[in-house]
Amino acid sequence: MTKLTTSRIKEVANITAKVLPEGWFKSTLRLLFHKYITNKALEKLVERSEFKSGVLHLELKNGLKFQVPPSTQNSKLWSRYEKSDWKDKEVELQIFWESFGRLAEHFVEGIYERNYQVQEGDIVIDVGAAWGINTVDFSRKVGGTGKVVAIEPDEGSVAILKKNLELNRCKNVTVVKSGVWSRRDKIKFYLNERLGESSMVITNGEVTEIVEVEVDTLDNILEDLGINRVTLIKMDTEGAEIEALKGMDKILSDDGVKLAIASYHKVGGKPTYKTIIPMMEQKGFSSEYKHGISYFAK
């Protein structure tokens, strides 16, 4: 019998999502899946949680601390949460499911380190750092001899990212408020009502505001920082990964660099991994695609 792991559950959920049409049944399955993921995250990761000042304060069993923003503005859920004096853990999961899901992906499934485990002394680039769940853990792993560069264009996410770095006393992280693109420019950034889905590329009908953000190539950003060697590039840019890779020729010429890129986002009607895998193979990289992440190494 196949072991029912979190990864296996996620794989089945992804397949189901492609087959079923939108509707009540699919929405219910989606909710059940997220509740499963977040419950697993709580069981394995979270020591305590406390809601205050509009964000959830988490302390993990491994000692790391995070402030995470809500995933939903659903008034009924918030009303129930408030009536419980912010102690109803079941509704807490629903309000913060995106954050708990990301915790599970990083600390339970290790989705960005399946093909390479970050080590002391590594140089890690976190492209699309959001509020810092990956960044903080990378910072701890690379230690005093390593370095992490966290790149994020969203102003709100950057503010929480900096708080999380301060909470965890991360002294080896440089934060760059920018998008990663194929050129240096200012472009439109579509703020999404769903947490973690704002994008420079994808507009899916849930856009709340359009702002302009500065973008640059990763080659330019790293040159400005004086970095010419990179161990791992983690990237989750909501569809911008195709353009981002076009501006990385210099750093990709390093034989030691490895990449883990979220590439399930659909651009032009197809998932981006179908475009970036041939791009990277032409540059001499071997590739592997697992559960929405493309892994590359020479």
WORA-V737041 format. One record per helix or strand of 3 or more residues. SS is the DSSP state (H for helix, E for strand). FROM is the first residue (numbers start at 1). LEN is the number of residues. Records with the same first field share a line. If there is no record, write none. Layout:
# WORA-V737041
SS->FROM-LEN, FROM-LEN
This chain:
# WORA-V737041
H->6-14, 24-22, 75-9, 89-7, 97-13, 133-10, 155-13, 218-8, 241-6, 249-4, 273-10
E->46-7, 55-6, 65-4, 123-5, 147-5, 173-4, 185-8, 207-10, 232-4, 258-5, 286-5, 293-5
